[in-house]
Amino acid sequence: MDLAFLLKKLLSVILLPPLLPLLWIGAGLLLLHRRPRLGRALAWSGLLLALLLTTPAGVKLLTQPLESFPALQAQELATGQAIVILGGGQRRYLAEYDGAVPNHLTLERLRYGARLARQSSLPVLVSGGIVRDGETAEALLMAASLHSDFGVKARWVEVESRDTQENARYSARLLEAAGIRRIVLVTHAAHMRRALNEFTAQGIEVIPAPTAALSIDAELDWSADLVPGATATFAGWYALHEWLGLAAQALRLRLKITS
């Protein structure tokens, strides 16, 4: 694993919950004696940030702008040339499967991608490589699950990518070799904007097929939506991860343009 990739992973740990709010609170407590006003401000800010990232009401503010793509319509599906399903992670070992399997995020994408494949008969590409040493390439696990669990066979298995940018780069090579320029892209609704940007940058036309939206469509329920919960905590982590990814993507594009 190269140094740049390791540094990116380390930075994401620091800038994402649960560590991010704890760092703010910890810094505030350390400054209480020397800079009491600043210390209190940091500690309270960390607490408010933790609530923002763990309550349904707060998480809704972060996820709704990300999930702006509407559900895929049948007439749009009919115009695609292939379906591309992006990996979302894996479980390195489950005893009941005697090995590694796609995690719940990847399974949500596979389920929807398989549904679209059955509806359209379009060929399928699965994308995901080895992120950590000792893992099986994610796309291999995806292809196996897609076939055994959903009855759909992947035509292409892209096993080199470690992130969304590489998903697009290496998938585009396989697609272009097959003469495919317009794809139906399957990933989580909150991840779609970043993924679409990367595939578009590779010259691939994208039909968004978002799945598993995290935002809450119902009106705010004051009795429940201001109470931290496990589901909201995960959604808050995921949404902040995507906002940071979009910021890094924009910075990378800006530096590329100005260099």
N, C-alpha and C positions, 0 to 999 in steps of 0.2 A: 504494500500500500504506500503510495507516494506521500511526501511531506505535505504538499498543498491540500490533499484530500483529508489528511489527518487534522490539519489546522482548521479546515472548514468544519469538521465534525466537532472539534473542541470548542470552537466559537459558537456553534449551535447549542451546545450544552449550557454555555454561560448565558446566552441570550434568550433561552427558553425556560418556561417553568418545568420543574419546581424550583430550580436554582435561582432564576432571575429575581423573583420577589424576595427570596431569602437573602440574597446579596444586598438588596436595597435596605432591608430591615436591619441586617447585620451591620452594614456601614453606618446606618443611623445610630444604632446603639453604641458603636465604638466612638462616635463623635459627640455623644451627649455631654460629656464633661468639658471638652475643649471648645466645641461649637454647639451649644445646646439647641439653638433655633434651627440650625441646619440639620443637626442630628434628628430632632423631632420631625422635621419636614421629610427627611429621607425615610424614617421608620414608618410614618403614617402613609407616605406615598407607596412604600412597598406593600403595606397591608391593603391599600385600595387597589393596587395592581393585582394582588392575589385574588381579591374578590371579583375584579373584572374578569379574570381568567378562569374562574371556577363557578360562577353563577350563570344560569341560563340567560338572564337579562343582559348581563355584560357580554357574554359570548355571542349573543345575537348581534350586537353592534359590530363585532369583528367578522362574523361569518357572512352576513347578508350581502355586503358589497362584493365579496369574493364569488358568491354563488349567483351570478347575474345571468348565466346561460339557461335558457328554457329547456325543458325536456325535449328530447329528439322526437321528431314527427316522422311518420311512415314515408311521406314523400321525400324527406331529406335522406333517409336511409337508402332509398332506392337509387339515389344519385352517387353513392359512394362506390369506390373500386375495391376497398379492403377495409377490414376492421382491425384497429391496433389497440391492444389492451396493455396498459402500463402496470408494472409490478408495484406493489406497495409494501413489501416486506415479507419475511418468512419466519416460521417457528423452526428453530434449528433441530429440535428433536421432540417428537411425541411418541410415547411408548406404544400407543395403540396403532400407530402407523409404522412403527419401527424405523423412524427416520425423520427427515425434514419435510415440512409441508408449507404451503402458502399460509400467511397469517390472515386474520379476519378482514383486513383492508383489501388485500389482494383477492380474497374470495368474493368480496362484494363486487369487485370489478369483473372478475371472471364470470360470475353469475349473470351479470347484465350483458357482458360481451357475448356469452353463449346464447342468450335469448335473442340478441340482435342477429347473430350468425344463423340461427335456425329460421328466423323470420325472413332473412334476405338471401341466404346461401352465399354470402360474400366470404372470401378467404380471410383467415385470421392470422395476425402476427402478434406474438407475445414478446414483451421486452423486459429484460432485467438480468443483470449480471451478478457478480460476487462482490458484495460490499465489505464483508469481513473475512479474514483468513479462516479457512476451514469450512466455509459454507459451500453449499451446492449452488450453482448458478440459478437465480430465481426463475428465469424463463423456463428452465427444464422442469422445475416443480410446477409451474403454471401450466405447461403443456400437458404434463401427466394428469393433473387435476382436471383440466378442461376436458380431456378425453374420458377419463374414468368416472368423474363425478357428473359431467354435464353432457357427455356424448358428442363433443365437438372436437375435431382434430385441427391443430394449428398447422398452417402451411409453412410459416416462418417462425424460427425460434432465435431471438436476438439475445446473446448471452454475454456481451462485452460491457454493457452500460452499468454505471454505478450511481447515476443521478439522472434528473430529468433532462438536462442538456445532452447527456450522452445517450439517453433513450432516443431522443430525436435524431441525433447525428448518425448512430449506427442503424437505427430502423430505416432512416431515409436511404441509406446505401442499399439495403435489401429491397426496399420498395421500388427505387429507381431502376434497379437491375431487372425488375419484373415489369417495368413500364407503368408503374402506378404512381399517380400524382395527387390523387384526391382520396382521403381516408376518413373513416368514421373513427374518431378518437374516444376511447373509453377510459375514464379515470374519475376520481371523486370530484364532485361539483366544486369544492373549495380549491382543488388543484388544477382545474381546467384552464384557467387563464394563463398560468405559468407554463403549462404543458403546450397549450396552443401557440404561445409566443415562440417556444423553442422549435416546434415543427414548422411553423410559418417561416422562421429564419432559415430553415433548411430547404425552402422552396416547395414544401408540401402544403397543399390546400386541405384545410381541416373542417370537417363537419363535427361539431361538439356533441358528444353523447355523455353528458354528466350523470353520475349516479350517487346515491347515498348522501344527499344534502344534509348538512349539520345544522343549518339555521332553523329556527322555530317559526312556523307560519302563523300559529295561533296568537291571539291577543295576549298581552302580558298578564300573567296571573300573579298578582302580588303575594299571594299566600305561598307560592312555590318557587317562582322564578328568581327570587332574590336570595334563595337558600343554596349554598354551595352543594354540588353533587358530583358523583364520579363521572357521569356522562358529560356533563358540562365541562368538567376539568379536562377530559381528553379533547373535547371539541375546542376548548380554549388553546390548548397546546398546539393542536393541528392548525388552527387559524393563524396563530402568531407565527408558526413555522412557515406558512405560505406567504404571509406579509413580508417576512424577512427574505424569503426566496425571491419574491418579486422585486424587492429593493436591490438585492444583489444582482439580479438579472438586469435591471435598469442601469445600474452602475457599470456592469460589464459591457453593456451595449454602448453606453456613453464613452467609456474609455476606448472602446474599439473604434468608435467614430472619430474621436479626437486624436488618436494615435497615428 
